[in-house]
């Protein structure tokens, strides 16, 4: 059985004392590793949050990274920089990176390859827009986004996150049936190794809807946005993952 994984993406929120306080509360609320837990703060908060999480069961993540080790890439973050602060996971291909910053499939594949090379676990996001879903293109979009990643997988560690773009920060949530359908499609495309790879659901996950999603065998956890900024809400989702 695949171990449940709850990942928190703080996006461009929280820094300084606020970030430390949230991390401290989450760390203190988790006393074992029955469920894998990660939080990805903004880059500037990674050092403080990393120190706060030391000695606990919560892993440190990053929200993005560049595919090169170093060079003339103004404003970018090297995998080396992340490793320096004990980062274990990196979110790649988030819908906001694709939509707002124009990241394309080939670029996300380069970043994924670099993450695997540096022993960082990539959480690769895939998902369709509302118009693509309404036009019946969901599986076409998912397959296109997967095609550049699948050749990299081999037996390396990797996590996928299905995040329907129409459910990101909108309050809308894919029904468990809809999410399961896409998760099964992704797993099928991964072939034999698909049974070993975790696929998370992301899209307005909250304590109120977590159980209906996480109790599904195909859903291996959640990529949580806004609710991860509130320790009580985030810990509630983690508790639900433990119970199912």
C-alpha positions as CSV (number, residue, x, y, z in Angstrom):
1,X,0.0,0.0,0.0
2,X,1.3,3.5,-0.9
3,X,1.9,5.7,2.1
4,X,-0.3,8.8,2.2
5,X,1.4,12.1,1.6
6,X,0.2,15.6,2.6
7,X,2.1,18.5,1.1
8,X,1.6,22.1,2.0
9,X,2.3,24.8,-0.6
10,X,2.4,28.2,1.0
11,X,2.8,30.0,-2.3
12,X,3.8,33.7,-1.8
13,X,2.6,33.8,1.8
14,X,4.2,34.0,5.2
15,X,7.8,34.8,6.1
16,X,9.9,35.7,9.2
17,X,8.3,35.0,12.5
18,X,5.0,34.0,11.0
19,X,6.6,31.3,9.0
20,X,8.5,30.0,12.0
21,X,5.4,29.9,14.1
22,X,3.3,28.0,11.6
23,X,6.2,25.5,11.0
24,X,6.6,25.1,14.8
25,X,2.9,24.4,15.3
26,X,2.8,21.8,12.5
27,X,5.9,20.1,13.8
28,X,4.5,19.8,17.3
29,X,1.3,18.5,16.0
30,X,2.9,15.5,14.3
31,X,4.4,12.8,16.5
32,X,5.1,10.0,14.1
33,X,5.6,9.3,10.4
34,X,2.5,7.3,9.7
35,X,1.7,9.9,7.0
36,X,4.5,11.7,5.0
37,X,4.2,15.5,5.5
38,X,5.9,18.3,3.7
39,X,5.7,22.1,3.8
40,X,7.0,24.3,1.0
41,X,7.4,27.9,2.2
42,X,8.7,30.9,0.1
43,X,12.4,30.8,-0.7
44,X,13.2,33.5,1.8
45,X,11.6,31.5,4.7
46,X,13.3,28.1,3.8
47,X,16.3,28.6,6.1
48,X,14.2,29.5,9.2
49,X,11.6,26.9,8.5
50,X,14.2,24.3,7.9
51,X,15.8,25.0,11.3
52,X,12.4,24.9,12.9
53,X,11.5,21.5,11.5
54,X,14.8,19.8,12.5
55,X,14.3,16.8,14.7
56,X,10.7,16.3,13.7
57,X,8.7,14.3,11.1
58,X,7.8,17.2,8.7
59,X,10.0,17.4,5.6
60,X,11.0,20.7,3.9
61,X,10.1,21.5,0.4
62,X,10.5,24.2,-2.2
63,X,8.0,25.7,-4.6
64,X,10.3,25.8,-7.7
65,X,13.9,25.6,-8.9
66,X,16.1,26.1,-11.9
67,X,17.5,23.1,-13.9
68,X,21.1,24.3,-13.9
69,X,23.6,24.1,-11.0
70,X,24.8,27.7,-11.4
71,X,25.3,30.4,-14.0
72,X,23.9,33.7,-15.3
73,X,20.3,33.1,-14.4
74,X,19.2,36.2,-12.6
75,X,16.6,35.6,-9.9
76,X,16.7,31.8,-10.2
77,X,17.3,29.2,-7.5
78,X,19.8,26.3,-8.0
79,X,19.2,22.8,-6.8
80,X,22.5,23.2,-4.8
81,X,20.9,26.1,-2.9
82,X,18.0,24.0,-1.9
83,X,20.2,21.1,-0.7
84,X,22.2,23.5,1.4
85,X,19.1,24.1,3.6
86,X,18.0,20.5,3.8
87,X,15.2,20.7,1.2
88,X,13.9,17.2,0.3
89,X,11.0,17.9,-2.1
90,X,10.4,20.5,-4.9
91,X,7.1,21.3,-6.5
92,X,7.4,21.6,-10.3
93,X,5.0,22.5,-13.1
94,X,2.4,24.0,-10.8
95,X,-0.5,25.5,-12.8
96,X,0.5,29.0,-11.6
97,X,4.0,28.5,-13.0
98,X,2.6,27.2,-16.3
99,X,-0.1,29.9,-16.7
100,X,1.4,33.0,-15.2
101,X,5.1,32.5,-16.0
102,X,4.7,30.6,-19.2
103,X,6.5,27.4,-18.2
104,X,6.1,24.7,-20.9
105,X,6.3,20.9,-20.7
106,X,9.9,20.7,-21.9
107,X,11.1,23.2,-19.3
108,X,9.3,21.3,-16.5
109,X,10.9,18.1,-17.8
110,X,14.4,19.7,-17.5
111,X,13.7,20.7,-14.0
112,X,12.4,17.3,-13.1
113,X,15.5,15.7,-14.5
114,X,17.7,18.0,-12.5
115,X,15.7,17.3,-9.3
116,X,16.2,13.6,-9.7
117,X,19.9,14.1,-10.5
118,X,20.4,16.0,-7.2
119,X,18.3,13.5,-5.2
120,X,15.4,15.9,-4.7
121,X,12.0,14.4,-4.9
122,X,10.0,16.3,-7.6
123,X,6.2,16.7,-7.1
124,X,5.2,17.2,-10.7
125,X,1.8,18.9,-11.2
126,X,-0.5,18.2,-14.1
127,X,-4.0,19.4,-14.8
128,X,-6.5,20.9,-17.2
129,X,-8.4,24.2,-17.4
130,X,-12.1,24.5,-17.1
131,X,-12.5,25.1,-20.9
132,X,-10.3,22.1,-21.6
133,X,-12.5,19.9,-19.4
134,X,-15.7,21.2,-20.9
135,X,-14.3,20.5,-24.4
136,X,-13.5,16.9,-23.4
137,X,-9.7,17.5,-23.6
138,X,-8.8,16.5,-20.0
139,X,-7.0,13.3,-20.9
140,X,-5.3,14.8,-23.9
141,X,-3.8,17.6,-21.7
142,X,-2.8,15.2,-19.0
143,X,-1.1,12.8,-21.5
144,X,0.8,15.7,-23.1
145,X,2.1,16.9,-19.8
146,X,3.1,13.4,-18.8
147,X,4.8,12.5,-22.0
148,X,8.0,14.6,-21.3
149,X,8.2,13.3,-17.7
150,X,7.6,9.5,-18.2
151,X,11.0,8.9,-19.9
152,X,12.7,10.3,-16.9
153,X,11.1,8.1,-14.3
154,X,12.8,4.8,-14.6
155,X,13.0,3.6,-11.0
156,X,13.8,7.1,-9.6
157,X,11.5,8.6,-6.9
158,X,8.9,11.0,-8.1
159,X,5.4,12.2,-7.0
160,X,2.7,13.4,-9.3
161,X,-0.1,15.8,-8.3
162,X,-3.3,16.1,-10.3
163,X,-4.5,19.7,-9.8
164,X,-7.4,20.6,-12.0
165,X,-6.7,24.3,-12.7
166,X,-10.3,25.2,-12.4
167,X,-10.2,24.1,-8.8
168,X,-7.0,26.0,-7.7
169,X,-8.0,28.7,-5.2
170,X,-11.5,28.8,-6.5
171,X,-13.3,26.9,-3.8
172,X,-14.4,24.4,-6.4
173,X,-13.3,20.8,-5.9
174,X,-13.3,17.9,-8.2
175,X,-15.6,15.2,-7.0
176,X,-13.9,12.1,-5.7
177,X,-15.2,10.2,-8.8
178,X,-13.7,12.8,-11.2
179,X,-10.3,12.8,-9.3
180,X,-10.2,9.0,-9.2
181,X,-10.9,8.8,-12.9
182,X,-7.9,11.1,-13.7
183,X,-5.6,9.4,-11.2
184,X,-6.4,6.0,-12.8
185,X,-5.6,7.5,-16.2
186,X,-2.2,8.8,-14.9
187,X,-1.3,5.5,-13.3
188,X,-2.2,3.6,-16.4
189,X,0.1,5.9,-18.5
190,X,3.0,5.2,-16.1
191,X,2.8,1.5,-16.9
192,X,4.2,-1.2,-14.5
193,X,5.8,1.3,-12.2
194,X,2.6,3.2,-11.8
195,X,1.5,1.1,-8.8
196,X,4.5,2.3,-6.9
197,X,4.2,6.0,-7.6
198,X,2.1,8.3,-5.5
199,X,-0.4,10.6,-7.1
200,X,-1.8,13.5,-5.0
201,X,-4.9,15.5,-5.5
202,X,-4.6,19.3,-5.4
203,X,-7.4,21.9,-5.7
204,X,-9.1,23.7,-2.8
205,X,-8.5,20.8,-0.3
206,X,-9.9,21.7,3.1
207,X,-10.7,19.8,6.3
208,X,-14.3,19.7,5.2
209,X,-13.7,17.8,1.9
210,X,-10.5,15.9,2.8
211,X,-12.1,12.7,3.9
212,X,-14.2,12.2,0.8
213,X,-11.0,12.5,-1.3
214,X,-8.4,10.8,0.8
215,X,-10.5,7.7,1.5
216,X,-10.2,6.8,-2.2
217,X,-7.5,4.2,-2.8
218,X,-6.3,5.9,-6.0
219,X,-5.7,9.2,-4.2
220,X,-2.4,9.0,-2.3
221,X,-2.6,12.3,-0.6
222,X,-3.1,16.0,-1.2
223,X,-1.2,19.1,-2.3
224,X,-2.8,21.7,0.0
225,X,-2.7,25.4,-0.7
226,X,-4.6,27.9,1.4
227,X,-5.5,25.4,4.2
228,X,-1.8,24.7,4.8
229,X,-1.3,28.3,6.1
230,X,-3.5,27.5,9.1
231,X,-1.8,24.9,11.3
232,X,-5.2,23.7,12.7
233,X,-6.6,23.2,9.2
234,X,-3.5,21.5,7.9
235,X,-3.2,19.2,10.9
236,X,-6.8,18.3,10.5
237,X,-6.2,17.2,6.9
238,X,-3.2,15.2,8.1
239,X,-5.3,13.6,10.8
240,X,-7.8,12.6,8.2
241,X,-5.1,11.0,6.1
242,X,-4.0,9.0,9.1
243,X,-7.5,7.8,9.8
244,X,-8.3,6.6,6.3
